[in-house]
Amino acid sequence: MEILNPGNMLPFYESRFSQMKFRAGCKEFNWAIPLDQGQSFAFQIPVDVAPIGDYTWQLLDSEGELHTSLLQSYLLYSEHSDGRAWITYEGGNPPIQNLDCGVYSIVIRNDRGSAVGYSEEFRVMNIGQRENAYKLTFSNDTDVDGIIYQGGYVQKLWLLDAIFDTPEVVEATENATDGDAIEVLTFQSVQTRSVLRFPYFPDYWHSVFPRLRMIDNLVITKLETNQAFDLADTGLAFATEEQDVCFKKGILSWIASTQVMVGCETNMDLVYLDNVAL
């Protein structure tokens, strides 16, 4: 089950039978990557350099049967002088935006008609302003870790049934010993970290979430209220905990606030004005 495009939230494999549902004990969960109806994923996979013709793609239904056959439309081919090449779909276009609710996957074919990549399954559903639903949007100012972001590549990910847990409080202190051999607190930092937990974290996202700490532009939005949290440069951390045989629970945390106190501070210079009644 080697992922062809690590770091992309929609993974591709060499075989359709590498999808999650074909793994031992996982069929009963009937789970697929959530996609809000009317929206679309972006995806990117490495391919062979200099094809004779065009790469094409097809949408498959949950049984692996052909749903829609697409031309090269909306697929961007790019290559590097070192011999690497990529196919990118930047999203925001009709092929995926117009899908009815249901479970789908994507197959990319080369100019000879041979499959070069099968995606994981995704479920088109009406998420809208669903309670405890969040959308994670991320991009980078430069290419990073083998992913081509320079053309405006933006990844999106929907997290369902996510909840804010009790905030974590991290306290750092520094002490010094004065002339009377008494230990004196000279510095104290109280850092409050927001903690977001969400179920159904598949193992193939382990190639995505740890990389988020390298990302320049990272926003998570609570869909119910449209409240957005800018997570860039917030000391983002990620962890997992057990859920069941096929999934883990994901845990995102970031710095929400920091209070700092330094010992031996001096009084501020204030100007006192008479409180004159009008």
N, C-alpha and C positions, 0 to 999 in steps of 0.2 A: 504494500500500500504506500508506495512512494509518491509524494505530492510533487507534481511538476512545477508548481508556481508558489513555493512557500512565501509567506508574507501577504498573500492575497486572501481576502475573507471568503471568496468563492474558490475552493480548491479544484484543481483538475488532476486526473489520473490517466494512465495509459489505458486502463480498462474500466468499463462501467461497473464491473463486479468488485471494484475497490471501494465503491460507495458504502457509506455507513450501514445501510439496511441489509447488506449482504454479509455482515460480520456475525459471528456466532452469538446468538442470544439477543440480537438487536432488532430483529424484525418486529417484535411486539410493540415497540415504542412508536412506530409510525411518525417519526419526527423528521422535519426537513428545515433548512435555513429559512427563517421568516423573511418575507418581502411584502411590503405594504402595496396593495393594489394601486396601480396608476404610477408607481415609481419603478425604478430599475436599478439593478446592480451594475457596477463597472467590474470588468475582469481583465486580466492580462496573463498570457502564458508564453513561455519561450518556444520557438519553433525553428525549423531548419532555415538556413540563409538562402536567399536568392531562389525562390520557387519559380518554376517555369510559368505557372498560371497563378490564379488567385486562391487564397484560402476562403472557404465557405463555412457556414455553420448551420446547425439544425437544432430545433427544439424537440425534445422527446417528452412523452408523458410518463406517468409513474410506472408504467409497465415497460418502458423502454421503446415504445412504438413511436414512429414519426408523428409529430404534431404539426410542425411547420418547417419547411425548407427555405433557407434564406441564402441570398447571394452574398457577395463580399461586402455589401452595404454595411456601413457603420463599423467595419473592422479596419483598424489602422495597422499597417505593417511597418516596422522600423528595424533597422539593423545597425550594428556597430562594426567598426573596422577590425575588431578583435575576433570576428567570426560569430558573434551572437546576434540573434534576432528575436523579435517579439511580435505577438498579435495583441492589440489592445482594443477593447470595447469600452468607451468612456461613459456609456449609459445615457439616460435622458432622451432615448429615441423610441419610436413606436414598437419595435419587435417585442420588447419585454413589457413596456408600459401598458400595452393594450391587452395583456393576457387576462383571461377569466381566472377566477379563484381555482386553485388546484395545485398539484405537485408536478414540477417539471425539472428537466436537466438539459444540459447543452453538450453537443458534440461538435468539435472543430475538425474539418477535413482539409487535406492539402489538395494541390492541383490534380493529383491522381485519384482523388476520391477516398484515400485512406484516412482513417481516423487518427488524429495526432493528440487528442485529448478529450476526456469525458469529465464533465463537471460533477460535483456533488449535487444532490437534489435540493431544490428550494421550493418553498410553499408560498404561493401568492395568496394573500388573505387581506381582509379589510381590517387593518390595524387602527388607522385613523387616530383618534384621541383615546385609545384604549387605556384603561387604568394600569399603572405600573409598567407602561411600555416606554422604552427609551430608544432614541436613534443616535448611533455613534457615527460621526463623520470625521474623516481624517485624510490629510494630504501632506505633501512635503514640498519645500521650496526647491530641492534638488533631488536627483536620483539617489536612492539609498538602498543598500543591501540587495542589489540586483533587480529592483523595481523601478520602472521608468516613470517618474513623477513630473518630469520637466514639461510635458505637454498639457498639464492641467488635470492629470489623473487624480480622481477623488474617489475614495472608497466609502461605502456606507454599510452599516450593520444595525439590525434591529434586535433589541434585547427585550424579551417578554417576561412578565411576572418578576421584574427586578424590584428590589426594595432597598431603601437606605437603612442600614443597620446602625446600632449605637456608635457614635463617632469614637475614634481612637484618640487618646490623649498621650502625647509623647513629651516627657519633661527632661530637659538637659540642664545640668548645673555645673558650675565650677566653683571651687572653694580655695581659700588661701588662709594661712595661719598668721595671725597678727603678732605684735610684739609681746603679748601676754600669753602666747601659746594657745590662743582660742581660734578655733576654725570659724572663718567668716565667709558667708555666701557672697561671691563677687559677680556671679552671672547666673541668670535663670532664663530659660526659653521654654515656653509652653506652646506646643504645636498641636492643633486640632486637625485631625484627618477625617474627611468624609469617607464613608465606606458603602459601596454599592454591591449587593450580592444578587446574582441571577442564576437560575437553574439551566440545565441542559447545555452544558459547555462540552462540545465534542473535542476529541483529541486533536483533530486537524487544525483547530484554532490555536493550538500551542505554537504554531509558526507565525501567528499574527499578533497576539496580545503582548508578548514580551518585547516585540519590536516597537510598540507604541511609544516607548520611552525615548526613541530616537526621532519621533515625528515632530515637525515644526507646528503643524496646524491640527488641533485635536479638540473637538467639541462634542459634548454629549447633551442631548435635549430630551427633557421629559415631555412626551407628546400630549399628555392630558392638559398641561398648563402652558406648554411652549417655553418653559423655563430652560435656558441654556447655561451650561457650565463649560468654561474654557479651561481645558486641562493641560495646555501647553505650559511647560516650565513650572509645574506644580508638584514635582517629586512623585510622579505617578508610580504606583506599585501594583503588581498583579500577583494573585495566588489562586489556588484551587483547593477544594475539599471534596471528599467522596460524596457521590449521589447514588449511583447504582453501577451495574456492570458495564454500561456503555457510555455513561456521561459523568462529568464532574459538575460541581457548582463553581462558577467563576466569582472572583472577588476583586473589584477594582477599588483602590483607595488613592486619595490625593490630599495635599495640604489645603485646608479650607481657611485657616487663620493661624497666625503666629504672634505671640506676645513675648516681648523681650524686656528683661529688667537687668540693669547693670548696677552693681554696688557702687557706693561713694558718689552718687549723682548729686549735683548742686541744685539749689532752688532756681526756678525760672525767674527771669526779670519781668515783673508785672507792673502795670500802671493801674492804680486804683482811682476810680472816678466817683464823685459824690452821686448818690442816687437821688436826683432832684425830681420831685413830683411835678407833673405838668398841670 
